[in-house]
Amino acid sequence: MEGYIDEYRHPKVVVLVNEVPIDAVIDTGFDGDLCLPIQVAIQRGLNLCDTIEVELADGTKKRESVFTGEAKLGDNKREVGIMLTESEEGLLGTQMFSRLEINFNERTVKLE
């Protein structure tokens, strides 16, 4: 699966969420599946399945709702846990791939 580097040097990939394409930033600091903007999640008809405690980069801990949805990344299609963000960008977490190769000079991204 190939992604791309955007104009801000963010590595991104297109993931289908409930059959709708979403550009997501690859976030190696996020160990979950997906994090989607609230507005996007509402439009996709996701199902609430759990609440979990998460720790943010600054050490802050808080409870987050987890939703389920179907995600397709390349040829791999599966049900995933989706958290919500107030950001305008989605995040792809490390649970969604086993290998990542980013070349900023060539502006290429490869995922397995």
C-alpha positions in Angstrom: 0.0 0.0 0.0 1.3 3.4 -0.9 0.6 6.8 0.7 2.0 10.2 0.1 3.7 13.2 1.7 1.6 16.4 1.7 2.7 19.9 1.3 3.4 20.2 5.1 5.6 17.1 5.0 2.9 15.0 6.8 2.9 11.3 5.7 -0.6 10.4 4.7 -2.6 7.5 3.3 -6.2 7.1 2.1 -8.3 4.7 4.1 -11.8 3.7 3.3 -14.1 4.0 6.4 -17.5 2.4 5.8 -16.7 2.6 2.1 -15.9 6.4 2.2 -12.3 7.6 1.5 -10.6 9.5 4.3 -7.1 11.1 4.1 -5.4 10.2 7.3 -2.1 11.3 8.8 0.2 8.4 9.8 0.8 8.9 13.5 3.4 6.6 15.0 2.6 8.0 18.4 -1.0 6.7 18.3 -1.1 3.0 19.1 -4.8 2.5 18.1 -6.5 2.0 14.8 -8.1 5.2 13.6 -8.9 8.6 15.0 -11.5 10.6 13.0 -12.8 14.2 13.1 -16.1 14.3 15.0 -18.0 15.6 12.0 -16.6 12.8 9.7 -17.5 10.2 12.3 -21.1 11.4 12.6 -21.6 11.3 8.8 -20.2 7.7 8.7 -22.8 6.1 11.0 -20.3 4.6 13.5 -21.5 2.5 16.5 -20.4 3.3 20.0 -18.8 0.2 21.5 -16.7 1.2 24.6 -15.0 4.0 26.6 -11.3 3.8 27.5 -8.8 5.8 29.4 -6.0 7.3 27.2 -2.8 9.1 28.0 -2.0 12.1 25.7 1.6 13.1 24.7 1.6 15.7 27.6 0.8 13.0 30.2 -2.8 14.1 30.6 -5.2 11.2 31.0 -8.8 11.2 30.0 -11.7 9.0 29.0 -12.5 8.6 25.3 -15.4 7.0 23.5 -14.5 4.2 21.0 -16.7 3.5 18.0 -16.6 0.6 15.6 -16.5 0.9 11.8 -15.2 -1.0 8.8 -11.8 0.2 7.5 -10.1 -0.8 4.3 -6.4 -0.1 3.9 -5.1 -1.5 0.6 -6.5 -5.0 0.2 -7.0 -5.4 4.0 -10.5 -4.8 5.2 -11.5 -5.2 8.8 -13.6 -3.9 11.7 -11.6 -1.3 13.7 -11.8 0.8 16.8 -12.3 4.5 16.0 -11.7 7.4 18.4 -12.8 10.9 17.8 -10.9 14.2 17.5 -11.7 17.8 17.3 -9.0 18.2 14.7 -9.8 18.5 11.0 -7.5 15.5 10.1 -7.9 11.8 10.7 -5.1 9.8 12.2 -3.9 6.3 11.3 -2.5 4.5 14.2 0.1 1.7 14.4 -2.5 -1.1 14.8 -3.3 -0.6 11.1 0.1 -1.6 9.7 3.0 -3.8 10.4 5.7 -2.1 8.4 6.2 1.6 7.5 8.7 3.2 5.2 8.8 7.0 4.7 11.2 8.7 2.4 10.8 12.5 2.8 13.3 13.4 0.1 11.4 11.3 -2.5 8.0 12.1 -0.9 7.0 8.4 -0.7 5.2 6.3 1.9 4.9 2.5 1.9 2.8 0.5 4.4 2.3 -3.2 5.0 
